[in-house]
């Protein structure tokens, strides 16, 4: 069993049930899925960038990414409708906990000048989104073989009803949120 899944079942569920007065273990919030996406704008000039990003995202997530196509044509960005401009991966189950463990314990500490994750990344419904400016913070990526830096967005989709519940759950998982001036 994944280390964070075991932590969730043994420590996080009882803590959240006690703090938010849940009577049933199944009502306690959990992470449903993690979506990792990359916008590859350079792919409009050369398809090689999309292939390189696909290879990196596959190594990071452990599964094949899906190409996303532009919905509208935007002449200023030289994008036509139907052209592949991004990639995304939806991670669930055991693999999701493994990815979350690698993100929290290995990738985030390797980010340069890291001062904590933005606590304002919640959407009002208990989901959290964050961004990384480069893919080389993951240990699976060899920095010597990177041809171009590529950022990514990571979204944690949870069953929490409020941002407060989701933040407490992600805090207990070990997400390093930045402390606000109010003292949260």
C-alpha positions in Angstrom: 0.0 0.0 0.0 1.2 3.5 -0.7 2.7 5.4 2.2 0.3 8.3 2.0 -2.8 6.1 1.5 -1.8 4.3 4.8 -1.3 7.7 6.5 -4.7 8.8 5.2 -6.5 5.7 6.6 -4.7 5.6 9.9 -4.3 9.2 10.9 -5.9 11.7 8.6 -9.4 10.2 8.6 -9.7 10.1 12.4 -8.3 13.7 12.7 -10.7 15.1 10.1 -13.6 13.2 11.6 -12.9 14.6 15.1 -12.3 18.2 13.9 -15.2 18.5 11.5 -17.6 16.2 13.5 -18.1 13.5 10.9 -20.0 10.5 12.3 -19.3 8.3 9.2 -15.8 7.5 7.9 -17.1 7.7 4.3 -18.2 11.3 4.8 -14.6 12.4 5.5 -13.1 14.3 2.6 -10.6 12.4 0.4 -8.6 13.2 -2.7 -10.5 11.8 -5.7 -8.0 12.4 -8.5 -5.0 14.6 -9.5 -4.9 16.2 -12.9 -1.5 17.2 -14.3 -1.6 19.4 -17.4 1.0 21.2 -19.6 0.3 23.9 -22.1 2.8 23.5 -24.9 2.5 26.7 -26.9 5.7 26.0 -28.8 4.0 23.0 -30.4 2.3 25.3 -32.9 5.7 25.9 -34.6 7.2 22.4 -34.2 5.5 19.1 -33.2 8.8 17.9 -31.6 8.1 20.1 -28.6 4.8 18.2 -28.0 6.5 14.9 -28.3 9.3 15.9 -25.8 6.6 17.2 -23.3 4.6 14.0 -23.7 7.7 11.9 -22.9 8.4 14.0 -19.8 4.8 14.0 -18.6 4.6 10.2 -19.1 7.7 9.7 -16.9 6.4 12.0 -14.2 2.8 10.7 -14.0 3.5 7.0 -14.9 0.8 6.9 -17.5 0.2 8.1 -21.1 -0.9 11.7 -21.4 -3.8 12.8 -23.6 -3.3 15.6 -26.1 -5.6 18.6 -25.8 -6.6 20.5 -28.9 -7.3 24.3 -29.2 -11.0 25.1 -29.3 -10.6 28.5 -31.0 -8.3 30.0 -33.5 -6.2 32.9 -32.1 -4.2 34.7 -34.8 -2.0 36.6 -32.3 -0.7 33.3 -30.9 -0.6 31.6 -34.3 -3.0 28.9 -33.0 -5.7 27.3 -35.2 -8.7 25.4 -33.9 -8.0 21.7 -33.7 -4.2 22.0 -33.3 -2.8 20.1 -30.3 -1.5 22.7 -27.9 -1.4 20.8 -24.5 -1.3 17.6 -22.6 -3.0 16.3 -19.5 -3.0 13.2 -17.3 -5.7 12.2 -14.7 -4.2 10.1 -12.0 -6.4 8.0 -9.6 -6.1 5.3 -7.1 -2.8 3.8 -5.9 -0.8 5.7 -8.5 -2.3 9.0 -7.3 -1.0 8.5 -3.8 2.5 7.5 -5.2 2.5 10.7 -7.3 1.4 12.8 -4.3 4.1 11.3 -2.2 6.8 12.1 -4.8 5.4 15.6 -5.3 5.4 16.5 -1.5 8.6 14.8 -0.4 10.8 15.1 -3.5 9.7 17.6 -6.1 8.4 20.6 -4.1 11.6 20.7 -1.9 13.7 20.9 -5.1 11.9 24.1 -6.3 14.3 27.0 -6.3 13.5 29.9 -3.9 10.5 28.0 -2.5 8.6 29.9 0.2 5.6 27.6 0.5 2.5 26.9 -1.7 0.0 29.7 -2.2 -2.9 29.1 0.2 -5.2 31.0 -2.2 -5.2 28.2 -4.8 -8.5 26.8 -3.6 -11.5 27.2 -5.9 -14.3 27.5 -3.3 -15.4 23.9 -3.6 -12.5 22.1 -2.0 -10.2 21.7 -5.0 -6.7 22.9 -5.0 -4.6 24.0 -8.0 -0.9 24.8 -8.1 1.8 25.4 -10.7 5.4 24.4 -11.2 7.6 26.4 -13.5 9.7 23.5 -14.7 9.5 19.8 -15.0 13.1 19.2 -13.8 12.1 19.2 -10.1 10.8 15.6 -10.5 13.5 13.0 -9.9 12.4 11.0 -13.0 13.6 13.8 -15.3 17.3 14.0 -16.1 18.1 17.8 -16.2 21.0 17.1 -18.7 18.5 15.8 -21.2 16.0 18.6 -21.1 15.8 20.5 -24.4 13.4 23.2 -23.1 11.9 24.1 -19.8 8.2 23.3 -19.5 5.8 24.3 -16.7 2.8 22.3 -15.5 -0.4 22.8 -13.5 -1.4 20.3 -10.9 -5.0 20.1 -9.6 -6.1 18.1 -6.6 -9.8 17.2 -6.9 -11.3 16.4 -3.5 -14.6 15.4 -2.0 -14.4 18.2 0.6 -17.3 20.6 0.8 -15.3 23.6 1.8 -11.8 25.0 1.2 -11.2 24.8 5.0 -11.7 21.0 5.0 -9.6 20.5 1.9 -6.8 22.7 3.3 -6.7 20.8 6.6 -6.7 17.5 4.7 -3.8 18.5 2.4 -2.0 20.0 5.4 -2.2 16.6 7.1 -0.8 15.0 4.0 2.2 17.3 4.4 1.6 20.0 1.7 3.9 22.9 2.6 1.4 25.8 2.5 2.8 29.4 3.0 1.9 30.9 6.3 -0.2 34.0 5.8 0.3 37.3 7.6 -2.9 36.6 9.6 -1.2 33.7 11.3 -3.1 30.8 9.7 
